[in-house]
Structure formats: C-alpha cells, structure tokens
Amino acid sequence: MSVSEVSSLLNRDNTFSATLDHDGKVPVEHLDYGYIEKCKDVKHLEKILRVLRSGEEGVYPHLNQFCEDRVKSLDPTSRALRKEQPVATAASLPTEEWSQIREDLQRWQEESKDLEASMLQPSIFHGIGNENVPPVRGTNISVPLGQNPASKAKNKPPKRALPLDYKDWDKYDVDKECEMIDGSESKKDPAAVINSGHVKIRTRVDVTTLTEKEKLLMASREKDKGNEAFRAKGYEEAVAYYTRSLSIVPTVAVFNNRAQAEIKLQRWHRALQDCQRVLELEPLNLKALLRRATVFQHQGSLPLAAEDLRAVLRVEPHNTAAAKHLTEVDKKIREGQPELPIKGRKILIQDIEEDEEEAEEHARPVDPRQPVGGVDSVVSPVERGDMGNAQKKPYGGGRGDGASPHSDASNGSHGHHRRGRGGSWDKHKAAAHESPGPGKAANGTGKRGSTASEPGAAKGGRPAGVDLDAPCGALPPPLARLKNEGNLLFKNGQFSDALGKYSQAIAGFTESGIDSPEDLCILYSNRAACYLKDGNSQECIQDCSKALELQPFSLKPLLRRATAYDSMERYRQAYADYKTVLQVDNSVQAAHSSVNRITRLLIEQDGPEWREKLPDIPLVPMAAQQHRREETPTPEVLQARAEKAAQDTARRSELRFTALKQEGNEFVKKGQFQDALGKYTECLKLKPEECTVYTNRALCYLKVEKFAEAKQDCDAALGLEPTNKKAFYRRALANKGLKDYLASSSDLQEVLQQDPGVQEAEKELEEVTALLRQSLASGASPRKKVPITEVDGDQDRSVADSAPRPQEGGAINKQPADAYEFGQSLNAARSRGDAAACADLLSSVDPERLPRLLSNQLDGHVMGFVLEALDEHLLARDPGRVYRLLQSLHTAERFTVVLMLLETAERRRVTQLFEHLSSVQSDDFTKDDVQNMANIYIL
C-alpha cells in the first residue's frame, strides 16, 4: 500500500470517527453543510442537531433544517426528530373550544363543592342505627348493642407498685396471681348470647322527614338487602326487608320479589295478595302471572292457573317455562284428578243476586295460616330461578345455557337435544342448604323423585334420589362417577370442587384412549362453566374452544365462550359467537339482547365501519340449526300464536283505517272531495261494514255531482243502520239530483219524522215538493220511454234493424249501441244460460265502455254470469281482453255492494277465474298485476 493511500485512510478516520474533541463536545468544524452531507453516523448527526437547536454556536435556521432532513433520510424514526408540542393556551385554541373548556371546569368546581357540602350534612339514615341489628349471616352469635366488641381495657392510669424488700419476693405466689387475673377478665367479658333465630326486624320505617329522593334511595337499599337475604336462603329476613321497602315506596318489583319469597315459605295466601297488587298496577306483568299460577296450582285451582299461563303465552309465545307448566296443569285437568286432596270446609252454592266479584270471593275461601297445597305440592317452573325470574338466567336466556352441567349429562350428547333446559342449576341452587322437617324433601315438598339435596349434601354426602354411578354415554364407570359428582357439586354451588372432578375425568378420558368426542366435549363444556362461575374467563375460553373442536357449533360452548369474551370486553369475538348461536338456535333470547347491546358498543367504539373490523362469522350448516327441526308446538301454543296474529292484524287494520278516515275528513274540510273519495274507498276495503264511511263518501259524491253513486252509498248505509238520519238526508239529495222528486220527498219526510228540528230537511222538503208539483204539472216523466210496436210477418225484417230481438231462439245483438241494447242482449244470453254468447258479446265490446253499458243493471247474478263467460270461453281465446274487462268492471256502479252480496258459489267462481288467469303467460299483464287485481275482487 502506498503512502498516499495510507494518508487518505487516516484523514477519513479523523473526519468520521474522531467526531468529538477532547472535551466531549462537537467540533465547530462539523457544523458545516459539507460535513453534514457526507456524515452517515446518525448518532453524531443527532448531537449536531441538538447543538444547533440549543443556539450555543449561534442560530442557523437553514442549517438546522438541513441537518433534520439529513437525519430523516438516514433514520426516519429517530428520536431527535420528535418535537414537543407547546402547552395549549387560550391563544392557541379557538374561542368556542376555550369557552367550552372553561364552562366544563366551572361546572366541575361547582359539582365538587355541592358534593362536599352534601357529605358534611348528617346522614339521612341517622335514625335507623338505633334499631336492633341482625346477627352476621351464617352464624347464630350476636353481640349486644351496648357492648364494644373491641378490647375492654379501661383508660385509668395503672397503680404504681410499692417498693418491696427482696425477702418479700420469696413470698410472692405467681400461680395465684395468674388465676386472679384470669378470673377478673372472665367477669368483665360476659358470655356471648346464642340466638335460636333471627333478631326481629322492624317492618316499617318512619320517613316523614325525608324527601322523595331520599325515600327512593332508602327503598332501594332495603330492596337490595332483601335480595341478598333471598340469595342466602334467608326468606323470612328477605320478606322483612321487602316489607320495609314497600312501607317507604311501593313498587312492582318489590311486590314481585316478596311474592316469590312468600312462595318459598309456602305462604300461598300472602303470595297471592302480592301478585294481585302487582297485576292491579301492571295487568300484564309476566312474573306476577307466573307466580300467581304457581299459587293457584298449590291451592288446587287448576283452571285459574291454566288461565294465567295462557295469558303469559299470549304475550310471549316462546316462554318455555310457561309452556311446560301449562302442559302439566292441562294434563292434571284432563285426568280429572285434583293435584292434592284439599282439606277445607264445604261450601253451599246458591243462586242469589249479588255481584260476580263477591260470589267469587265466597266461592274460594283461603285459610292464610295453612298452605292449601300441602306437602305434596308440585314445584312450579317459576321457582327454578332466583326470585322466580324465568327469563333471567346467568347466560342463555332461559334456553340452553342457563342449565347446569348436569343437563349435559342427562342429554347424553352435547348441543343436539332441546329437552332438559330451563335452569336446573337455579332450581337446585334455590333449594340448597335448607333443613326440611321429617317427611319433607330438601326443597320443602314431598315430590317423589326430587333431586334436591338433603342436609349435609353440600358437604359431600349423597342426596336422596341421586345415583352417582349412573351411566354417562360411553364413559367407563369411574369417569362417569367423577362426572356425576362434578354435576352434583356444581348444583350445590361448589364450583372449585366441581372443577377438580371434571379435570380428573378429562385426564382419565385422555389416558383411557376412549373414542367418544361427544362425551369429551361435554366434560370440557362443564369445566368451562365452572371457570366462568369462578371468574376465570381465559380458561373458560380455552375449554370452550376445545369443546367446539370436538363438536362444532355446539350451543352451550358457544354461548359460554361468548359470555367469557363479553366479560373480558372482547366485544368483536363475543359478537361473532353470539351471532353463531343465533344461527344454531334463533330463539335464545340472551343472545338477541347481547347482540343488540354489543352492536351499540361497537358503533360507539369503531364508528360506522365497525362491521369491517369483526372476525369472520362461520356459516352454520342446516343440520346443526336446531330451530329448523323444532318439534310440533302444542295446540295451546298454536292457539296463542293464532290469537296473537289475529290481534296484531286487527290492530294494524284499525290503525290504518283510523288514519285513512282522518285524512279523508281533512280533505273534506279543505274542499278536496275527489281526494277524500279515494281515502274513504280505502277505508271501505278495510271495513266494508262501517256505516259512517258510506255516509261520508256519499257526501263527497254529492259534492262532485255523482248522484247515482251517492244513492248507492246511502242504500248501503241504510242496510247497515236502517234509521241513520244522514243516510236518509243524503239519499234525498241524491234523488233530487236524479230528478226522482217523489223518492226524495219520502226520504226527507223520514228524516223529519225522526227529528222534527232539522231545518235543512224542512227547506229541502219545501223545494222538492215544489219541483214535484212542477214536474207533475208539465207531464214530465223521469223514466225513459221505450216504444213497443206490433208487427206482422214481413214487417219483422224492417224492424229487426232498428230494435234488438231478445226472443228465445233468436240471434243476440253483439254490437249494442247503448246500455239498453247491451242489457237486452245480456239478459237474453243469461235466460238461455248461453255463456258462449255472452263471451262473444263481451269480446265485441270496448272494455272501457263496459261500466257505462252495465249502468245500474249490475247485480250478483249478472256478475256471476259474466265471470263464468270470461273463465270458460273468452280466457282461452284472448286473455288480454279478459284482463282489461276485469280492470274496467270493478269501476262500475254498485260494484262494491254487489261484491259483498255474492254467494259462496259465485265467490268460488271469482277465485277460480283469477287462478286460471295467473297461470296464463301474456304480454299484456304480469302475475303481480293479476295478484293486485285479485285483491280487489277477493275480499
């Protein structure tokens, strides 16, 4: 290597490596465009940039910007490129935004002051602390209120010991002094009092000095105490707290809760009273109806119980608890056997004159001191959940997932059976830890086959009626026993112990090498339920995913995984699982409500594009969709559905009718009679027997001088109400317009006979009488004259060209010039029963002229004959003409009235004609056109 090459290398090293001087500072020579442009050391360039920004060597804005660009080109993520944002001030923000910030700060300051002032005020519950406080739940030990549970050491200064001689220490007896100390302490601390029952709680609270807001708050707190006591099986205590809440502010929810607590205590009369109070406030409260049905069943009033359950199904046809309960009650009624022999007094029922309510009260005496149902009463489905909420489950909405893992075991396969649902865990949960008396089951009833726990069952003993060695699918006996033990522990609320049993069963399943994915899926699903109850959502998700790998689209693992995702606020994954659940079974109400709630959360979180961020939702095959293979509903459910559908249809029809009638009335007030005619016509399609609409439309016809149509509407109104004054008066005006003064005079006289004070009728009668006299004096006749000429022999030929010949056996005039000739030809064809001739006549007539040719000759027989000719003869030749004739026919006079008066055979002819017409392919009309026209002809 030459000397020049070595020198160049040394210079380069000095330039780019020795970037700092001996003081550790950047040399001034490096603050140069050329050096910065050639330097590739990002760290050194960052130091140069810091020097330039500090201004130690002067302010060079362009060099500063050049250095930043060089650093950015080498390392766009360099920390030196970050710039601190200045603190926002009033000058850096818009005026509106700054004023909003100031208002928020002032509001926060005022709220803080108000909160501090309210905290300094005395508590609204200052008078309640003097009441007796119940013992700690779960124990029977209470401490007297006047006793301080803390140390009893007095604050008196201790006495100083006198100085003693050393010899005195030999006389000191230590054991005696210790006994004295122990004796003094035992005298100071009295023994704890053992309570045999709960301390009596006052059921009324003095709230005279409280405001409404304070009353609501206090009532809510008492209700929460009652709920807590109910969940802990302290039903007496729960009733006391609910009564306190009701003494402050009576509410429907608290009455419902107290009724359920009374049911648990078998106080049927008091429970019935609470249910009645709820139904007085809310006549269709489902919980009250279900609980009253339970009370009626225990009292032996099975028809009343069935009536309440049917009322529930009319509101909620998919309420499985009510449907199952109704099936049981109906079965008892059909068998004709009372549920229990009711011991009571005999009642003599006599025919006396008194109110129905009093008769019912005397016919159903109830002894409030004795439960009428006895110990063999059947447990209602309403009693299966906490507080009797048949629709509120921990998850699953009362369908599949609210049941305990035991329901999986009883099904035998996971996710493909619909029986055994409805919250069996809640049922056992409500019955656990009770201590029934002799002869009673653990749930307070004598129902045979009950699986409720006996005393000590929660501690590991086997309850009566539970076979822990029962077979479970393809599991061997040891694994089946582990699963049954886990199911029993889960029912008793011992989720951690149940988790261990399921884990042992899963481990044994894996070691045994059994090929039964259904049973393993159930074990994973049950263990996931335990994880979910313990709040371990992550483990729950893992077990549910394993279960779904074994049995795809199983309902319970999907629902439990969705619940776990929801609890972890992983809303996108929860949404996907809930939607998959609805594909499997669209009747899971909890999934519907959760989807609606999560949708709102995702819209707030992700904005309008929230659907694009969702994970893929799998498509469930038809074989896994449970709602596709639902069993045939019971006749009661079908009847309830039909009644509900009929009520909905009638309600919608009534709303539309009212709206159309109101719009028609508004058009009449504005003088827009033609528009009003359309509205009233639509009203008559919905309610063809509404007399008021006929009279209103007749008024509109009179205003537009369509007197014949007005007369027809008045005739229809009088057919519905023979004494309707408006119909008589408006028909009189229509007859006057038609110059039928005699009929007009007769109608006006009828009006005055009903109400002599109608001045308008008196004036019209005078005017019509004058017109009638003028017409009689002038010899005018309102009827059309028809000349009849007798002819003989050869003269018949000359007359044949000028007059129609409807004689029997003669030819029918197929080219009528007016309505009279058309009527003669139509009557001739009808008298012979010649539908083919009628078809030829209709084929030669312009369809738009048909309403005028029929005039007022249209009746039920004529319409039936015309439709027969169209169906049997003209439809095959020219379906387009048939469609146009039908399109014009419904605009003829009296069509609506004639259509209502058609007989059954003629209505069948109308339906048959439209069926044939819809099956014909034509360029003149479509099937939708035929369907729209059929809606006009077929009522």
Residue pairs with C-beta under 8 A, 6 or more apart in sequence:
15 35
15 38
16 38
16 39
16 40
16 41
19 26
19 27
19 30
19 41
19 44
19 47
20 26
20 27
21 27
25 51
26 44
26 47
26 48
26 51
28 57
29 35
30 36
30 39
30 44
30 48
31 48
31 51
31 52
31 57
31 60
31 63
33 63
33 66
36 45
36 48
36 63
36 66
36 67
36 70
37 70
39 45
39 48
39 70
40 74
42 71
42 74
42 75
42 78
45 67
45 70
45 71
45 74
45 80
46 71
46 78
46 79
46 80
48 67
49 64
49 67
49 68
49 71
49 80
50 80
51 57
52 60
52 63
52 64
52 67
53 64
68 80
68 81
71 78
71 80
71 81
72 78
72 81
86 92
90 98
93 101
124 210
124 214
124 217
124 218
125 218
127 206
128 205
131 201
131 202
132 145
132 199
132 200
132 201
132 202
133 142
133 145
133 199
134 142
134 198
134 199
134 201
134 237
135 141
135 142
135 195
135 198
135 199
136 142
137 229
137 232
137 234
138 232
140 194
140 195
140 196
141 192
141 193
141 194
141 195
142 192
142 193
142 195
142 199
143 149
143 192
144 190
144 193
147 190
152 188
152 189
198 234
198 236
198 237
201 237
201 240
201 241
201 244
202 244
203 240
203 243
203 244
203 247
204 243
204 244
204 247
205 218
205 222
205 244
205 247
205 248
207 214
207 215
207 218
207 247
207 248
210 218
215 248
215 249
216 249
218 248
219 245
219 248
219 249
219 251
219 254
220 245
222 241
222 242
222 244
222 245
222 248
223 241
223 242
223 245
223 251
223 253
223 254
223 257
225 241
226 237
226 238
226 239
226 240
226 241
226 242
226 245
226 254
226 257
226 258
226 261
227 238
227 257
227 387
229 235
229 237
229 238
229 241
230 238
230 257
230 260
230 261
230 264
230 386
230 387
231 386
233 430
233 432
233 433
233 434
235 261
235 264
235 265
236 265
238 257
238 258
238 261
239 258
239 261
239 262
239 265
242 254
242 257
242 258
242 261
243 258
245 251
245 254
246 254
246 255
246 258
250 277
252 278
252 281
252 282
252 285
252 288
255 274
255 275
255 277
255 278
255 281
255 288
256 274
256 275
256 278
256 285
256 287
256 288
256 291
256 387
256 388
257 387
258 274
259 271
259 274
259 275
259 278
259 288
259 291
259 388
260 271
260 291
260 382
260 383
260 387
260 388
262 268
262 270
262 271
262 274
263 271
263 291
263 294
263 295
263 380
263 382
263 383
263 388
264 383
264 430
264 444
266 298
266 371
266 373
266 377
266 444
267 368
267 371
268 295
268 298
268 299
268 366
268 371
268 372
268 373
269 366
269 367
269 368
270 368
271 291
271 295
272 292
272 295
272 296
272 299
272 366
275 288
275 289
275 291
275 292
275 295
276 292
278 285
278 287
278 288
279 285
279 288
279 289
279 292
282 288
284 311
284 315
286 312
286 315
286 316
286 319
286 390
286 391
287 382
287 388
287 389
287 390
289 308
289 309
289 311
289 312
290 308
290 309
290 312
290 321
290 322
290 325
290 380
290 381
290 382
290 388
290 390
291 382
291 388
292 308
293 304
293 305
293 306
293 308
293 309
293 312
293 322
293 325
293 329
293 380
293 382
294 305
294 325
294 380
294 382
294 383
296 302
296 304
296 305
296 308
297 305
297 325
297 329
297 339
297 373
297 377
297 378
297 380
298 339
298 340
298 371
298 372
298 373
298 377
298 378
298 380
299 342
299 366
299 372
299 373
300 338
300 339
300 340
300 342
300 372
300 373
301 364
302 329
302 332
302 333
302 338
302 339
303 333
305 329
306 326
306 329
306 330
306 333
309 322
309 325
309 326
309 329
310 326
310 636
310 640
312 319
312 322
313 319
313 322
313 323
313 326
313 636
313 637
313 640
314 640
314 643
314 644
316 322
317 637
317 640
317 641
317 644
318 587
318 589
319 390
319 391
319 398
320 398
320 399
320 421
320 422
321 381
321 382
321 384
321 390
321 398
321 422
322 381
322 390
323 634
323 636
323 637
324 381
324 422
325 380
325 381
325 382
326 636
327 634
327 636
328 378
330 636
332 338
332 339
339 373
339 377
339 378
340 372
340 373
340 374
340 376
340 377
341 374
342 372
344 365
344 367
344 372
345 365
347 362
347 363
347 365
349 363
366 372
371 377
374 446
375 439
375 440
375 445
375 446
376 445
376 446
376 447
377 445
377 447
378 445
378 447
379 427
379 443
379 445
379 447
379 450
381 390
381 422
382 388
382 390
383 427
383 430
384 390
384 422
384 423
384 424
384 426
384 427
384 430
385 392
385 393
385 402
385 423
385 426
385 427
385 430
386 426
386 429
386 430
390 398
390 422
391 397
391 398
391 589
392 398
393 401
393 402
393 423
393 426
393 590
394 401
394 402
394 426
395 401
395 402
395 532
395 559
395 560
395 563
395 590
396 402
396 403
396 421
396 556
396 559
396 588
396 590
397 588
397 589
397 590
397 591
397 592
397 593
398 421
398 422
398 423
398 589
398 590
399 421
399 585
399 587
399 588
399 589
399 590
400 418
400 421
400 555
400 556
400 559
400 585
400 588
401 555
401 556
401 559
401 560
401 563
401 588
401 590
402 421
402 422
402 423
402 425
402 426
403 420
403 421
403 422
403 423
403 424
403 425
404 424
404 425
404 428
404 487
404 490
404 491
404 529
405 425
405 486
405 487
405 490
405 498
405 502
405 522
405 525
405 526
405 529
405 530
406 424
406 425
406 487
406 488
406 490
406 491
407 420
407 421
407 424
408 414
408 522
408 525
408 526
408 556
409 472
409 483
409 484
409 487
409 522
409 526
410 420
411 417
411 419
411 420
412 472
412 473
412 518
413 473
413 518
413 522
414 518
414 521
414 522
414 525
414 547
414 551
414 554
414 556
414 557
415 521
415 551
415 553
415 554
415 555
415 556
415 557
415 584
415 624
416 626
418 626
418 630
418 631
424 491
425 490
425 491
428 451
428 452
428 453
428 491
428 492
429 491
429 493
430 443
431 442
431 443
431 444
431 452
431 453
432 442
432 452
432 453
432 457
432 458
432 491
432 492
432 493
433 453
433 458
434 442
434 443
434 444
435 455
436 442
436 443
436 444
436 455
439 446
440 446
441 447
441 450
441 452
441 464
442 450
442 452
442 453
442 454
442 455
442 457
442 463
442 464
443 450
443 452
449 465
450 464
450 465
451 463
451 465
451 466
451 491
452 463
453 463
453 491
453 492
454 461
454 463
454 464
457 463
457 488
457 492
458 492
458 493
458 494
462 468
463 488
466 484
466 488
467 484
468 481
468 484
468 485
468 488
469 477
469 480
469 481
469 484
470 480
470 484
471 477
471 480
472 479
472 480
472 483
472 484
472 519
473 480
473 516
473 518
473 519
473 522
474 514
474 516
474 518
474 519
475 483
475 505
475 509
475 514
475 516
475 519
476 512
476 514
478 508
479 505
479 508
479 509
479 512
482 501
482 502
482 504
482 505
482 508
483 501
483 502
483 505
483 522
483 523
483 526
485 501
486 498
486 499
486 501
486 502
486 505
486 526
486 530
487 498
487 526
489 495
489 497
489 498
489 501
490 498
490 526
490 529
490 530
495 530
495 533
495 534
496 530
496 534
498 526
498 530
499 527
499 530
499 531
499 534
502 523
502 526
502 527
502 530
503 527
505 523
506 520
506 523
506 524
506 527
509 519
509 520
509 523
514 520
517 550
517 551
518 550
518 551
520 547
520 550
521 547
521 550
521 551
521 554
521 557
522 547
524 543
524 544
524 546
524 547
524 550
524 557
525 543
525 544
525 547
525 554
525 556
525 557
525 560
527 543
528 539
528 540
528 541
528 543
528 544
528 547
528 557
528 560
528 561
528 564
529 540
529 556
529 560
531 537
531 539
531 540
531 543
531 564
532 540
532 560
532 563
532 564
535 567
537 564
537 565
537 567
537 568
538 564
538 568
540 560
540 561
540 564
541 561
541 564
541 565
543 557
544 557
544 558
544 560
544 561
544 564
545 557
545 561
547 554
547 557
548 554
548 557
548 558
548 561
551 557
552 624
553 580
553 583
553 584
553 618
553 620
553 621
553 624
555 581
555 584
555 585
555 588
555 626
558 577
558 580
558 581
558 584
559 577
559 578
559 581
559 588
559 590
559 591
561 577
562 573
562 574
562 577
562 578
562 581
562 591
562 594
563 574
565 571
565 573
565 574
565 577
566 574
566 594
566 598
571 598
571 601
571 602
571 605
572 602
572 613
572 614
572 615
573 615
574 594
574 598
575 595
575 598
575 599
575 602
575 614
576 614
576 615
576 616
576 617
578 591
578 594
578 595
578 598
579 595
579 617
580 617
580 618
580 620
581 588
581 591
582 588
582 591
582 592
582 595
583 619
583 620
583 625
584 620
584 624
584 625
584 626
584 627
585 625
585 626
585 627
586 627
587 627
602 610
602 613
602 614
603 610
606 613
622 628
633 641
653 686
653 687
656 686
657 683
657 686
657 687
657 690
660 679
660 680
660 682
660 683
660 686
661 679
661 680
661 683
661 692
661 693
661 696
663 679
664 676
664 679
664 680
664 683
664 696
665 676
665 696
667 673
667 675
667 676
667 679
668 676
668 696
668 699
668 700
673 700
673 703
673 704
674 700
674 704
676 696
676 697
676 700
677 697
677 700
677 701
677 704
680 693
680 696
680 697
680 700
681 697
683 690
683 693
684 690
684 693
684 694
684 697
684 896
687 693
688 896
688 900
688 939
689 720
691 717
691 720
691 721
691 724
691 727
694 713
694 714
694 716
694 717
694 720
694 727
695 713
695 714
695 717
695 724
695 726
695 727
695 730
697 713
698 709
698 710
698 711
698 713
698 714
698 717
698 727
698 730
698 731
698 734
699 710
699 730
701 707
701 709
701 710
701 713
701 734
702 710
702 730
702 733
702 734
702 737
705 737
707 733
707 734
707 735
707 737
707 738
708 734
708 738
708 856
708 893
709 893
710 730
710 731
710 733
710 734
710 737
711 731
711 734
711 735
711 738
712 893
712 894
712 897
714 727
714 728
714 730
714 731
714 734
715 731
715 897
716 896
716 897
717 724
717 726
717 727
718 724
718 727
718 728
718 731
721 727
723 754
725 751
725 754
725 755
725 758
728 747
728 748
728 750
728 751
728 754
729 747
729 748
729 751
729 758
729 760
729 761
729 764
731 743
731 747
732 743
732 744
732 745
732 747
732 748
732 751
732 761
732 764
732 768
733 744
733 764
735 741
735 743
735 744
735 747
736 744
736 764
736 768
736 771
738 782
739 775
739 782
740 782
741 768
741 769
741 771
741 772
741 775
742 772
744 764
744 768
745 765
745 768
745 769
745 772
748 761
748 764
748 765
748 768
749 765
751 758
751 761
752 758
752 761
752 762
752 765
775 782
784 820
786 820
789 799
791 798
791 799
804 813
804 816
804 821
804 824
804 825
805 811
805 813
806 812
806 824
806 825
806 827
806 828
806 831
807 828
808 828
808 831
808 832
810 828
812 825
812 828
812 829
812 834
812 837
812 840
812 841
813 821
813 824
813 825
814 825
814 840
814 841
814 844
815 844
816 822
816 824
816 825
816 841
816 845
816 853
818 853
819 852
819 853
819 854
819 855
819 857
822 841
822 845
822 853
822 854
823 853
823 854
823 855
823 857
825 841
826 838
826 841
826 857
826 862
826 865
826 866
828 837
829 835
829 837
829 838
829 841
829 865
830 838
830 861
830 862
830 865
835 865
835 868
835 869
835 872
835 873
836 869
836 873
838 865
838 866
838 868
838 869
838 873
839 869
839 870
839 872
839 873
839 874
842 850
842 866
842 869
842 870
842 874
842 881
842 885
843 874
843 877
843 878
843 881
845 853
847 881
847 884
847 885
847 887
847 888
848 888
850 885
850 888
850 889
850 892
851 888
851 889
851 891
851 892
851 893
854 862
854 889
854 892
854 893
855 893
856 893
856 894
858 892
858 893
858 894
858 895
858 898
859 894
859 898
860 898
860 901
860 902
860 903
860 906
863 889
863 898
863 899
863 902
863 906
864 902
864 903
864 905
864 906
864 909
866 889
867 906
867 909
867 910
867 913
868 909
870 882
870 885
870 886
870 913
871 909
871 912
871 913
871 916
874 881
874 882
874 885
875 882
875 913
875 916
875 917
875 920
879 917
879 920
879 922
879 924
880 922
880 923
880 924
880 925
882 917
883 917
883 922
883 924
883 925
883 929
883 930
883 933
884 924
886 917
886 933
886 937
887 933
889 895
890 933
890 936
890 937
899 937
899 939
900 939
902 910
907 938
910 937
910 938
911 938
914 930
914 933
914 934
914 937
914 938
917 930
918 927
918 930
918 931
918 934
